[in-house]
Amino acid sequence: MITARVSHVSAYARWKQDEESEVGWLINNILSPEQTHAMAKGTAFHKFLEHALIGEYETATLDGFTFSFAGDFSLYLPQMREWRKGKDYGGITVSGQLDAIEDKTIYDHKTTERFDAENYLESFQWKYYLDIFEADRFVWNVWEMKHLGESTDEERETPTGTQAYEIRYLHQLEQYRYPKMQEDCTDLALEFLDFARKYMPKLDVPV
């Protein structure tokens, strides 16, 4: 049994659509992913949202990043957060970790410096999450922010060692379960399984 993450299978789906992308890039991206600045920023902001309590926030600082809210943003955060679960698609288990869920609705947080709705709507991520967690509605909270550089101590005007971001917009997108969704997820998972057996036979990640 091979285990893979939703991000792996989704990356494979995108790779298939790009005729110029080489197979070595995809394999390296799955087996040896590099922690980029954008990924570290997203992880830090996710951590803030994971532990955020009801209230108002002007700034949030953690893990070397400072986020300042440039407007009034109202966001509902369910109590059930950060849950990983896997599903067997016939020889391959695909697992995903959602940001939050309530009833049949999954909430997913994204950070970006340039908002592109199609980037999210065309992804297989939301389909797998709805299928794996047996939900019906998927909601993205996409936080659009601008990099301001290294933050400074306002009193001393000296660098603080953290990277500053200004959050300017909160975009919300939705997608819903459709009749052939499970079939589409199964077909892609089995196709990825053939690919993994050929190029990554030792692929195995925690479910």
N, C-alpha and C positions, 0 to 999 in steps of 0.2 A: 504494500500500500504506500503510495506517495502522498505526502501532505504538502500543500501549498497555500499561500495566502491569496486573498482576493486581489491584492495589489499585483501579485505575480501574474495571475490569469488576465487581469485587466491590461497589464503592460504588454502581454502577448497579443491581446486583441488589437491594441494600438499599433504594435510593431508590424502586424500583418498588413495594415493599411498604408504603411510607409514603405514604398518600394525601394527607397534609398538607404534604409536602415539595415545594418549588417547583423547577422545572427550573433556574432561575438559580442556586440553591444548589449543585446538583450540578455544573454547568458551572464555577462559581467554585472549587469544591472540587478539581476535577481540573486546571484550567488555572492557578489562582493559589492553591495551598494555603498556608495560614499556618502558620508554625512555632510551635506551641503549647508551653507549658511541659511538658505531658505527653509530647509528641513528643520534645522535647530530652532529657528524662529517659530515655525509652526508648532513644534513640540512644546516649546515654552508657553505659547499662548493657549494650547490645548490644556496644559497643566493648570493654568489659571482658571479656565472655564470648568475644568473637572472639579475643582475645590471651591469655586465661587459660591458665596452665600447670597441670599436675597439682600439687595441694597443698591446703593449708588457708588460708582467707581469713577474717579477722574484719571487715575493712573494705576498701572500694575507693573511691578518689577520682579523678575525672577529669571534665574539661569542665564544671566548676562544680557537680558533684554528689558527695555522699559517701553511699555505701551501706554500712550495717552489717548484719551477719547476726545475727538474734536467736535462731537455733536451729541445730541440726546438719542441714545439707542435703547430701545426696550426689547428685552429678550427673555423668553420663557425657557427655563432650564429644568427639565424633569429630574426627579430624584435618582432614578436608575441610570447610572453612568458607567462608561468603560467596561463593557461586557464582551468577552471573546467566546465564540462558538464556532463549531465546524459542522460540515455536512458531507456525507459520503455520496459522491456522484458516480460510483461504480469503478472502483480501483484507484480513485483519487479523492482525498478529503480536502475540501477547500474551507479555510477558516477566515473569519473576519472579526475585527474588534470595533464595535460601534461606539460612538461618543455618548449617545443617550437614547433612551427608548421609553415610551409610555403608551400603554395599550397596543395598538397596531401601527404606531407612528415612530419612525426612526429619525433622529436628529443628528446631523453631521456638520462639524465645523471645519471650515477651510480658511486659510489666510492667503492673500494674493496682493501683488502690487499692480496688477492689471486684470480687471474682471472680464472674463469670457464665458458667457453662459453655456455655449455649446460644449466647452471643455468638460463640463460636469454632466450635462444632459445626455451626451453621447457615450459616456463611459459605461462600462459594465459593472462598476462598483455598486451602484444603487440596486441593480437587478439582483446581484448575489446577496446583498445584505437583506433585501426583502425576502428572498427565498430562504436563506439560512435561518433567519430569525422569525420566519413566518409572520411577517408584517405586511401591511397593505399600502402604506404611505411613507415616502422618503422626503425629508426636508433638509435642504442645505442652508446653513448660515454662513455666507461667504463674507469674510471681513476684509475689506479693501483698505490697505494701509500704505503709507509713504515712508520710506527710509529717510530719517533726518540726520544720520551719521552717529557719531559717538555722543552720548549724553554727557552733560556737565553739571557740576554742583553749582546751583544758582547763586549761592552766597560767595563761594570762593572762585567761581568761574573756572574750575579745573575739571578735566575729564574724570568720569566716574568709572570708566572701564566697561560700561554697558552700551549696547546699541539701542538707539532711540527710534521708535516708530510711532507715527501719528495715524490713528484709525479714523478714516474719513467717511466710510459708507458701510452699511450692512445690507447686503443683497440676500434675498431669500428666494429659493427655487424649490419646486415640488415635482415629484414623479410618483406614479401609482402602479401597483401590480396590474399585469395584463394577462390574458388567458394563456399565451404560449411562453410566458417568462421562464418557468421552470425548465421547459424543453430547451430554450435558448441557452440557459445556464449549463445544462447538462451537456449539450452538444459542444460548447466551447471548452468545458472542463475536460471532456474526453479527448478533444483535439489537442489541448495543452498537455494532457497525459502522454500522448504519443510523442510530442515534441520533447517533453522532459525525459522520457525513457531513452530517447536517442542522444540528447545532449547533456542532460543533468540527472543521471540515474540515481544519484545519492541525495537528491533534493528531499529534505525532510525538515519541516519547521514545526514548532509547538502548536497544537490545536487549542 
